Amino acid sequence: MKPNSKKRFKTNEVCKLFDVSRATLFRWEREGMISGPRRDWRNWRLYSSQNIKEIKRIIHTRSETP
């Protein structure tokens, strides 16, 4: 997947894309591993292509750790 810089992803889309739970995603955000995503008018998180890159880095790093 090559994320479009304008594309925004909802929480459930990111969870499905990376097979992670909402709790895990929110924990990474809380711990500062993911920069805070923008919010829409409903206050729902909208993840950017930068956030997607950060998540990929986290997953890659964790997969290398024994």
PDB file of N, CA, C and O in Angstrom:
ATOM      1  N   MET A   1       0.834  -1.182   0.000  1.00  0.00           N
ATOM      2  CA  MET A   1       0.000   0.000   0.000  1.00  0.00           C
ATOM      3  C   MET A   1       0.878   1.245   0.000  1.00  0.00           C
ATOM      4  O   MET A   1       1.814   1.352   0.792  1.00  0.00           O
ATOM      5  N   LYS A   2       0.581   2.151  -0.861  1.00  0.00           N
ATOM      6  CA  LYS A   2       1.294   3.425  -0.898  1.00  0.00           C
ATOM      7  C   LYS A   2       0.300   4.499  -0.473  1.00  0.00           C
ATOM      8  O   LYS A   2      -0.566   4.890  -1.256  1.00  0.00           O
ATOM      9  N   PRO A   3       0.423   4.981   0.779  1.00  0.00           N
ATOM     10  CA  PRO A   3      -0.570   5.926   1.258  1.00  0.00           C
ATOM     11  C   PRO A   3      -0.497   7.261   0.523  1.00  0.00           C
ATOM     12  O   PRO A   3       0.581   7.801   0.276  1.00  0.00           O
ATOM     13  N   ASN A   4      -1.667   7.770   0.186  1.00  0.00           N
ATOM     14  CA  ASN A   4      -1.790   9.084  -0.424  1.00  0.00           C
ATOM     15  C   ASN A   4      -1.679  10.116   0.685  1.00  0.00           C
ATOM     16  O   ASN A   4      -2.305   9.957   1.733  1.00  0.00           O
ATOM     17  N   SER A   5      -0.903  11.164   0.483  1.00  0.00           N
ATOM     18  CA  SER A   5      -0.661  12.140   1.544  1.00  0.00           C
ATOM     19  C   SER A   5      -1.942  12.852   1.972  1.00  0.00           C
ATOM     20  O   SER A   5      -2.004  13.366   3.089  1.00  0.00           O
ATOM     21  N   LYS A   6      -2.959  12.898   1.122  1.00  0.00           N
ATOM     22  CA  LYS A   6      -4.225  13.553   1.452  1.00  0.00           C
ATOM     23  C   LYS A   6      -5.225  12.599   2.100  1.00  0.00           C
ATOM     24  O   LYS A   6      -6.160  13.044   2.766  1.00  0.00           O
ATOM     25  N   LYS A   7      -5.041  11.311   1.913  1.00  0.00           N
ATOM     26  CA  LYS A   7      -5.978  10.316   2.415  1.00  0.00           C
ATOM     27  C   LYS A   7      -5.949  10.281   3.933  1.00  0.00           C
ATOM     28  O   LYS A   7      -4.883  10.356   4.543  1.00  0.00           O
ATOM     29  N   ARG A   8      -7.110  10.169   4.533  1.00  0.00           N
ATOM     30  CA  ARG A   8      -7.248  10.019   5.980  1.00  0.00           C
ATOM     31  C   ARG A   8      -7.918   8.680   6.247  1.00  0.00           C
ATOM     32  O   ARG A   8      -8.840   8.278   5.537  1.00  0.00           O
ATOM     33  N   PHE A   9      -7.443   7.999   7.277  1.00  0.00           N
ATOM     34  CA  PHE A   9      -7.961   6.683   7.620  1.00  0.00           C
ATOM     35  C   PHE A   9      -8.658   6.738   8.963  1.00  0.00           C
ATOM     36  O   PHE A   9      -8.142   7.325   9.914  1.00  0.00           O
ATOM     37  N   LYS A  10      -9.842   6.121   9.045  1.00  0.00           N
ATOM     38  CA  LYS A  10     -10.550   6.032  10.318  1.00  0.00           C
ATOM     39  C   LYS A  10      -9.904   4.938  11.165  1.00  0.00           C
ATOM     40  O   LYS A  10      -9.171   4.090  10.658  1.00  0.00           O
ATOM     41  N   THR A  11     -10.190   4.976  12.449  1.00  0.00           N
ATOM     42  CA  THR A  11      -9.597   4.022  13.391  1.00  0.00           C
ATOM     43  C   THR A  11      -9.832   2.579  12.953  1.00  0.00           C
ATOM     44  O   THR A  11      -8.898   1.776  12.931  1.00  0.00           O
ATOM     45  N   ASN A  12     -11.080   2.245  12.601  1.00  0.00           N
ATOM     46  CA  ASN A  12     -11.367   0.856  12.231  1.00  0.00           C
ATOM     47  C   ASN A  12     -10.618   0.431  10.965  1.00  0.00           C
ATOM     48  O   ASN A  12     -10.264  -0.739  10.822  1.00  0.00           O
ATOM     49  N   GLU A  13     -10.375   1.369  10.049  1.00  0.00           N
ATOM     50  CA  GLU A  13      -9.620   1.049   8.835  1.00  0.00           C
ATOM     51  C   GLU A  13      -8.164   0.734   9.176  1.00  0.00           C
ATOM     52  O   GLU A  13      -7.581  -0.204   8.634  1.00  0.00           O
ATOM     53  N   VAL A  14      -7.589   1.521  10.073  1.00  0.00           N
ATOM     54  CA  VAL A  14      -6.195   1.297  10.472  1.00  0.00           C
ATOM     55  C   VAL A  14      -6.072  -0.032  11.210  1.00  0.00           C
ATOM     56  O   VAL A  14      -5.122  -0.783  10.989  1.00  0.00           O
ATOM     57  N   CYS A  15      -7.027  -0.319  12.079  1.00  0.00           N
ATOM     58  CA  CYS A  15      -7.007  -1.582  12.828  1.00  0.00           C
ATOM     59  C   CYS A  15      -7.058  -2.779  11.886  1.00  0.00           C
ATOM     60  O   CYS A  15      -6.324  -3.749  12.075  1.00  0.00           O
ATOM     61  N   LYS A  16      -7.913  -2.718  10.882  1.00  0.00           N
ATOM     62  CA  LYS A  16      -8.019  -3.813   9.911  1.00  0.00           C
ATOM     63  C   LYS A  16      -6.760  -3.909   9.056  1.00  0.00           C
ATOM     64  O   LYS A  16      -6.277  -5.005   8.770  1.00  0.00           O
ATOM     65  N   LEU A  17      -6.239  -2.767   8.656  1.00  0.00           N
ATOM     66  CA  LEU A  17      -5.060  -2.725   7.799  1.00  0.00           C
ATOM     67  C   LEU A  17      -3.855  -3.398   8.452  1.00  0.00           C
ATOM     68  O   LEU A  17      -3.101  -4.107   7.786  1.00  0.00           O
ATOM     69  N   PHE A  18      -3.675  -3.178   9.750  1.00  0.00           N
ATOM     70  CA  PHE A  18      -2.501  -3.691  10.459  1.00  0.00           C
ATOM     71  C   PHE A  18      -2.820  -4.834  11.425  1.00  0.00           C
ATOM     72  O   PHE A  18      -1.923  -5.349  12.093  1.00  0.00           O
ATOM     73  N   ASP A  19      -4.079  -5.226  11.501  1.00  0.00           N
ATOM     74  CA  ASP A  19      -4.508  -6.298  12.402  1.00  0.00           C
ATOM     75  C   ASP A  19      -4.091  -6.009  13.848  1.00  0.00           C
ATOM     76  O   ASP A  19      -3.485  -6.846  14.517  1.00  0.00           O
ATOM     77  N   VAL A  20      -4.430  -4.812  14.306  1.00  0.00           N
ATOM     78  CA  VAL A  20      -4.199  -4.422  15.699  1.00  0.00           C
ATOM     79  C   VAL A  20      -5.528  -3.966  16.295  1.00  0.00           C
ATOM     80  O   VAL A  20      -6.440  -3.566  15.571  1.00  0.00           O
ATOM     81  N   SER A  21      -5.623  -4.029  17.602  1.00  0.00           N
ATOM     82  CA  SER A  21      -6.857  -3.614  18.261  1.00  0.00           C
ATOM     83  C   SER A  21      -6.884  -2.095  18.427  1.00  0.00           C
ATOM     84  O   SER A  21      -5.852  -1.430  18.341  1.00  0.00           O
ATOM     85  N   ARG A  22      -8.071  -1.563  18.665  1.00  0.00           N
ATOM     86  CA  ARG A  22      -8.212  -0.127  18.936  1.00  0.00           C
ATOM     87  C   ARG A  22      -7.418   0.241  20.184  1.00  0.00           C
ATOM     88  O   ARG A  22      -6.766   1.284  20.234  1.00  0.00           O
ATOM     89  N   ALA A  23      -7.480  -0.627  21.189  1.00  0.00           N
ATOM     90  CA  ALA A  23      -6.763  -0.358  22.439  1.00  0.00           C
ATOM     91  C   ALA A  23      -5.264  -0.222  22.188  1.00  0.00           C
ATOM     92  O   ALA A  23      -4.623   0.667  22.749  1.00  0.00           O
ATOM     93  N   THR A  24      -4.704  -1.082  21.360  1.00  0.00           N
ATOM     94  CA  THR A  24      -3.276  -1.016  21.029  1.00  0.00           C
ATOM     95  C   THR A  24      -2.963   0.282  20.295  1.00  0.00           C
ATOM     96  O   THR A  24      -1.989   0.964  20.612  1.00  0.00           O
ATOM     97  N   LEU A  25      -3.780   0.613  19.330  1.00  0.00           N
ATOM     98  CA  LEU A  25      -3.582   1.838  18.558  1.00  0.00           C
ATOM     99  C   LEU A  25      -3.637   3.069  19.472  1.00  0.00           C
ATOM    100  O   LEU A  25      -2.789   3.956  19.371  1.00  0.00           O
ATOM    101  N   PHE A  26      -4.617   3.119  20.346  1.00  0.00           N
ATOM    102  CA  PHE A  26      -4.765   4.255  21.261  1.00  0.00           C
ATOM    103  C   PHE A  26      -3.624   4.296  22.285  1.00  0.00           C
ATOM    104  O   PHE A  26      -3.199   5.375  22.698  1.00  0.00           O
ATOM    105  N   ARG A  27      -3.134   3.129  22.691  1.00  0.00           N
ATOM    106  CA  ARG A  27      -2.008   3.088  23.633  1.00  0.00           C
ATOM    107  C   ARG A  27      -0.753   3.650  22.976  1.00  0.00           C
ATOM    108  O   ARG A  27      -0.023   4.424  23.595  1.00  0.00           O
ATOM    109  N   TRP A  28      -0.499   3.265  21.728  1.00  0.00           N
ATOM    110  CA  TRP A  28       0.666   3.797  21.010  1.00  0.00           C
ATOM    111  C   TRP A  28       0.566   5.319  20.902  1.00  0.00           C
ATOM    112  O   TRP A  28       1.566   6.027  21.025  1.00  0.00           O
ATOM    113  N   GLU A  29      -0.641   5.806  20.672  1.00  0.00           N
ATOM    114  CA  GLU A  29      -0.849   7.257  20.599  1.00  0.00           C
ATOM    115  C   GLU A  29      -0.585   7.901  21.966  1.00  0.00           C
ATOM    116  O   GLU A  29       0.104   8.918  22.057  1.00  0.00           O
ATOM    117  N   ARG A  30      -1.126   7.313  23.004  1.00  0.00           N
ATOM    118  CA  ARG A  30      -0.965   7.833  24.373  1.00  0.00           C
ATOM    119  C   ARG A  30       0.502   7.844  24.802  1.00  0.00           C
ATOM    120  O   ARG A  30       0.942   8.767  25.487  1.00  0.00           O
ATOM    121  N   GLU A  31       1.258   6.821  24.400  1.00  0.00           N
ATOM    122  CA  GLU A  31       2.668   6.701  24.759  1.00  0.00           C
ATOM    123  C   GLU A  31       3.574   7.541  23.858  1.00  0.00           C
ATOM    124  O   GLU A  31       4.789   7.565  24.050  1.00  0.00           O
ATOM    125  N   GLY A  32       2.988   8.229  22.881  1.00  0.00           N
ATOM    126  CA  GLY A  32       3.768   9.108  22.015  1.00  0.00           C
ATOM    127  C   GLY A  32       4.468   8.404  20.868  1.00  0.00           C
ATOM    128  O   GLY A  32       5.314   9.001  20.202  1.00  0.00           O
ATOM    129  N   MET A  33       4.131   7.145  20.624  1.00  0.00           N
ATOM    130  CA  MET A  33       4.754   6.406  19.530  1.00  0.00           C
ATOM    131  C   MET A  33       4.151   6.822  18.178  1.00  0.00           C
ATOM    132  O   MET A  33       4.787   6.691  17.132  1.00  0.00           O
ATOM    133  N   ILE A  34       2.917   7.322  18.227  1.00  0.00           N
ATOM    134  CA  ILE A  34       2.226   7.835  17.049  1.00  0.00           C
ATOM    135  C   ILE A  34       1.880   9.288  17.351  1.00  0.00           C
ATOM    136  O   ILE A  34       1.345   9.594  18.416  1.00  0.00           O
ATOM    137  N   SER A  35       2.182  10.174  16.419  1.00  0.00           N
ATOM    138  CA  SER A  35       1.786  11.566  16.639  1.00  0.00           C
ATOM    139  C   SER A  35       0.262  11.649  16.612  1.00  0.00           C
ATOM    140  O   SER A  35      -0.399  10.909  15.885  1.00  0.00           O
ATOM    141  N   GLY A  36      -0.273  12.541  17.398  1.00  0.00           N
ATOM    142  CA  GLY A  36      -1.728  12.650  17.528  1.00  0.00           C
ATOM    143  C   GLY A  36      -2.418  12.871  16.199  1.00  0.00           C
ATOM    144  O   GLY A  36      -2.112  13.834  15.496  1.00  0.00           O
ATOM    145  N   PRO A  37      -3.340  11.998  15.845  1.00  0.00           N
ATOM    146  CA  PRO A  37      -4.058  12.163  14.581  1.00  0.00           C
ATOM    147  C   PRO A  37      -5.038  13.330  14.655  1.00  0.00           C
ATOM    148  O   PRO A  37      -5.466  13.728  15.738  1.00  0.00           O
ATOM    149  N   ARG A  38      -5.380  13.863  13.506  1.00  0.00           N
ATOM    150  CA  ARG A  38      -6.384  14.919  13.450  1.00  0.00           C
ATOM    151  C   ARG A  38      -7.734  14.338  13.842  1.00  0.00           C
ATOM    152  O   ARG A  38      -7.915  13.121  13.879  1.00  0.00           O
ATOM    153  N   ARG A  39      -8.658  15.209  14.126  1.00  0.00           N
ATOM    154  CA  ARG A  39     -10.018  14.791  14.491  1.00  0.00           C
ATOM    155  C   ARG A  39     -11.012  15.439  13.534  1.00  0.00           C
ATOM    156  O   ARG A  39     -10.794  16.545  13.040  1.00  0.00           O
ATOM    157  N   ASP A  40     -12.113  14.722  13.282  1.00  0.00           N
ATOM    158  CA  ASP A  40     -13.160  15.299  12.443  1.00  0.00           C
ATOM    159  C   ASP A  40     -14.184  16.015  13.327  1.00  0.00           C
ATOM    160  O   ASP A  40     -13.969  16.163  14.530  1.00  0.00           O
ATOM    161  N   TRP A  41     -15.267  16.448  12.748  1.00  0.00           N
ATOM    162  CA  TRP A  41     -16.281  17.216  13.474  1.00  0.00           C
ATOM    163  C   TRP A  41     -16.946  16.410  14.584  1.00  0.00           C
ATOM    164  O   TRP A  41     -17.524  16.985  15.506  1.00  0.00           O
ATOM    165  N   ARG A  42     -16.867  15.058  14.501  1.00  0.00           N
ATOM    166  CA  ARG A  42     -17.424  14.190  15.547  1.00  0.00           C
ATOM    167  C   ARG A  42     -16.390  13.854  16.614  1.00  0.00           C
ATOM    168  O   ARG A  42     -16.675  13.125  17.563  1.00  0.00           O
ATOM    169  N   ASN A  43     -15.181  14.398  16.446  1.00  0.00           N
ATOM    170  CA  ASN A  43     -14.037  14.121  17.318  1.00  0.00           C
ATOM    171  C   ASN A  43     -13.473  12.711  17.108  1.00  0.00           C
ATOM    172  O   ASN A  43     -12.791  12.178  17.983  1.00  0.00           O
ATOM    173  N   TRP A  44     -13.756  12.118  15.961  1.00  0.00           N
ATOM    174  CA  TRP A  44     -13.185  10.820  15.619  1.00  0.00           C
ATOM    175  C   TRP A  44     -11.788  11.042  15.070  1.00  0.00           C
ATOM    176  O   TRP A  44     -11.520  12.038  14.397  1.00  0.00           O
ATOM    177  N   ARG A  45     -10.904  10.104  15.366  1.00  0.00           N
ATOM    178  CA  ARG A  45      -9.528  10.192  14.883  1.00  0.00           C
ATOM    179  C   ARG A  45      -9.473   9.936  13.380  1.00  0.00           C
ATOM    180  O   ARG A  45     -10.159   9.057  12.858  1.00  0.00           O
ATOM    181  N   LEU A  46      -8.643  10.724  12.699  1.00  0.00           N
ATOM    182  CA  LEU A  46      -8.388  10.538  11.272  1.00  0.00           C
ATOM    183  C   LEU A  46      -6.879  10.450  11.085  1.00  0.00           C
ATOM    184  O   LEU A  46      -6.165  11.443  11.219  1.00  0.00           O
ATOM    185  N   TYR A  47      -6.409   9.255  10.775  1.00  0.00           N
ATOM    186  CA  TYR A  47      -4.975   9.005  10.666  1.00  0.00           C
ATOM    187  C   TYR A  47      -4.467   9.397   9.286  1.00  0.00           C
ATOM    188  O   TYR A  47      -5.083   9.076   8.270  1.00  0.00           O
ATOM    189  N   SER A  48      -3.345  10.089   9.261  1.00  0.00           N
ATOM    190  CA  SER A  48      -2.732  10.564   8.018  1.00  0.00           C
ATOM    191  C   SER A  48      -1.724   9.533   7.502  1.00  0.00           C
ATOM    192  O   SER A  48      -1.463   8.517   8.145  1.00  0.00           O
ATOM    193  N   SER A  49      -1.175   9.820   6.339  1.00  0.00           N
ATOM    194  CA  SER A  49      -0.139   8.937   5.790  1.00  0.00           C
ATOM    195  C   SER A  49       1.086   8.928   6.712  1.00  0.00           C
ATOM    196  O   SER A  49       1.776   7.914   6.809  1.00  0.00           O
ATOM    197  N   GLN A  50       1.358  10.044   7.386  1.00  0.00           N
ATOM    198  CA  GLN A  50       2.467  10.087   8.348  1.00  0.00           C
ATOM    199  C   GLN A  50       2.195   9.139   9.517  1.00  0.00           C
ATOM    200  O   GLN A  50       3.094   8.424   9.959  1.00  0.00           O
ATOM    201  N   ASN A  51       0.964   9.134  10.015  1.00  0.00           N
ATOM    202  CA  ASN A  51       0.608   8.211  11.089  1.00  0.00           C
ATOM    203  C   ASN A  51       0.768   6.758  10.633  1.00  0.00           C
ATOM    204  O   ASN A  51       1.227   5.908  11.395  1.00  0.00           O
ATOM    205  N   ILE A  52       0.386   6.486   9.390  1.00  0.00           N
ATOM    206  CA  ILE A  52       0.511   5.125   8.839  1.00  0.00           C
ATOM    207  C   ILE A  52       1.981   4.717   8.800  1.00  0.00           C
ATOM    208  O   ILE A  52       2.316   3.579   9.126  1.00  0.00           O
ATOM    209  N   LYS A  53       2.857   5.636   8.404  1.00  0.00           N
ATOM    210  CA  LYS A  53       4.294   5.340   8.399  1.00  0.00           C
ATOM    211  C   LYS A  53       4.797   5.045   9.802  1.00  0.00           C
ATOM    212  O   LYS A  53       5.607   4.139   9.995  1.00  0.00           O
ATOM    213  N   GLU A  54       4.321   5.805  10.782  1.00  0.00           N
ATOM    214  CA  GLU A  54       4.724   5.588  12.175  1.00  0.00           C
ATOM    215  C   GLU A  54       4.281   4.207  12.658  1.00  0.00           C
ATOM    216  O   GLU A  54       5.035   3.514  13.341  1.00  0.00           O
ATOM    217  N   ILE A  55       3.072   3.815  12.307  1.00  0.00           N
ATOM    218  CA  ILE A  55       2.551   2.505  12.710  1.00  0.00           C
ATOM    219  C   ILE A  55       3.360   1.395  12.050  1.00  0.00           C
ATOM    220  O   ILE A  55       3.698   0.404  12.697  1.00  0.00           O
ATOM    221  N   LYS A  56       3.670   1.555  10.774  1.00  0.00           N
ATOM    222  CA  LYS A  56       4.503   0.563  10.076  1.00  0.00           C
ATOM    223  C   LYS A  56       5.849   0.407  10.773  1.00  0.00           C
ATOM    224  O   LYS A  56       6.343  -0.707  10.943  1.00  0.00           O
ATOM    225  N   ARG A  57       6.442   1.537  11.179  1.00  0.00           N
ATOM    226  CA  ARG A  57       7.741   1.510  11.867  1.00  0.00           C
ATOM    227  C   ARG A  57       7.624   0.759  13.195  1.00  0.00           C
ATOM    228  O   ARG A  57       8.489  -0.052  13.527  1.00  0.00           O
ATOM    229  N   ILE A  58       6.571   1.021  13.946  1.00  0.00           N
ATOM    230  CA  ILE A  58       6.363   0.336  15.230  1.00  0.00           C
ATOM    231  C   ILE A  58       6.252  -1.169  15.015  1.00  0.00           C
ATOM    232  O   ILE A  58       6.906  -1.952  15.704  1.00  0.00           O
ATOM    233  N   ILE A  59       5.431  -1.564  14.066  1.00  0.00           N
ATOM    234  CA  ILE A  59       5.216  -2.994  13.808  1.00  0.00           C
ATOM    235  C   ILE A  59       6.506  -3.642  13.315  1.00  0.00           C
ATOM    236  O   ILE A  59       6.845  -4.746  13.742  1.00  0.00           O
ATOM    237  N   HIS A  60       7.225  -2.973  12.426  1.00  0.00           N
ATOM    238  CA  HIS A  60       8.497  -3.496  11.917  1.00  0.00           C
ATOM    239  C   HIS A  60       9.501  -3.675  13.036  1.00  0.00           C
ATOM    240  O   HIS A  60      10.168  -4.706  13.119  1.00  0.00           O
ATOM    241  N   THR A  61       9.613  -2.662  13.907  1.00  0.00           N
ATOM    242  CA  THR A  61      10.546  -2.709  15.022  1.00  0.00           C
ATOM    243  C   THR A  61      10.210  -3.847  15.978  1.00  0.00           C
ATOM    244  O   THR A  61      11.095  -4.563  16.446  1.00  0.00           O
ATOM    245  N   ARG A  62       8.933  -4.001  16.260  1.00  0.00           N
ATOM    246  CA  ARG A  62       8.507  -5.053  17.196  1.00  0.00           C
ATOM    247  C   ARG A  62       8.680  -6.453  16.600  1.00  0.00           C
ATOM    248  O   ARG A  62       8.922  -7.412  17.332  1.00  0.00           O
ATOM    249  N   SER A  63       8.559  -6.569  15.288  1.00  0.00           N
ATOM    250  CA  SER A  63       8.715  -7.881  14.660  1.00  0.00           C
ATOM    251  C   SER A  63      10.186  -8.317  14.664  1.00  0.00           C
ATOM    252  O   SER A  63      10.477  -9.511  14.598  1.00  0.00           O
ATOM    253  N   GLU A  64      11.109  -7.354  14.741  1.00  0.00           N
ATOM    254  CA  GLU A  64      12.538  -7.680  14.780  1.00  0.00           C
ATOM    255  C   GLU A  64      12.995  -8.051  16.187  1.00  0.00           C
ATOM    256  O   GLU A  64      13.994  -8.753  16.345  1.00  0.00           O
ATOM    257  N   THR A  65      12.280  -7.590  17.205  1.00  0.00           N
ATOM    258  CA  THR A  65      12.646  -7.844  18.591  1.00  0.00           C
ATOM    259  C   THR A  65      12.266  -9.269  18.970  1.00  0.00           C
ATOM    260  O   THR A  65      11.111  -9.657  18.796  1.00  0.00           O
ATOM    261  N   PRO A  66      13.214 -10.065  19.488  1.00  0.00           N
ATOM    262  CA  PRO A  66      12.900 -11.457  19.840  1.00  0.00           C
ATOM    263  C   PRO A  66      11.985 -11.563  21.031  1.00  0.00           C
ATOM    264  O   PRO A  66      11.635 -12.669  21.443  1.00  0.00           O
TER     265      PRO A  66
END
